[in-house]
Amino acid sequence: GQSLEQPSEVTAVEGAIVQINCTYQTSGFYGLSWYQQHDGGAPTFLSYNALDGLEETGRFSSFLSRSDSYGYLLLQELQMKDSASYFCAVEDSSASKIIFGSGTRLSIRP
Amino acid sequence: ETGVTQTPRHLVMGMTNKKSLKCEQHLGHNAMYWYKQSAKKPLELMFVYSLEERVENNSVPSRFSPECPNSSHLFLHLHTLQPEDSALYLCASSQVGKATEAFFGQGTRLTVV
């Protein structure tokens, strides 16, 4: 079957670095996306990786390893406003389906 | 504030009611989507419209009926819903072929009583 796995909850300290992992199992693959969603808000697109390697956008970076069916979102210099849920998503090229993970709830402590 | 606007933000309806959710995008995109978000479950893709034609229906019950009159507007018509249909319904838009780089609206919180 097709699935994405990510941790349900992560807690980190303000100013620290946190990594949210995502492993996927799909019959086809175009790329891996990450979204942020604050409570009561809309999911916001953060990044997209189609090729192996690290993509950096400010404090956020996203990594993909196609051979390992694995990616992660790295958040640096954590701020309280980063407390939110983070979703990975994959477009399965063979099934034309977009699959989201269940989301990781990130809590930031002062 | 996003370029995708959904109305209403909250809706309570009885199981025999008919209502419609509206979505409008101002981003010049040519693909639009309806998603369902339930507590503790992944986002579920319901419908995809590409260039105003429906290209995907992920086995959604017929009590949900989408309509896309043009590339900027998307509707979800609701009829004889069940309490388990209570959820956050999210609209999104993107360029064709970039479904995983979508922009989402704030959603409509639907409660079926």
Interface residues (C-beta under 8 A of the other chain):
Chain A: L4 Y30 G31 L32 S33 Y35 G41 A42 P43 T44 F45 Y48 F87 A89 V90 E91 S96 K97 I98 I99 F100 G101 S102 G103
Chain B: T2 V4 Y33 K40 K41 P42 L43 E44 L45 V55 E56 N58 L90 A92 A99 T100 E101 A102 F103 F104 G105 Q106 G107
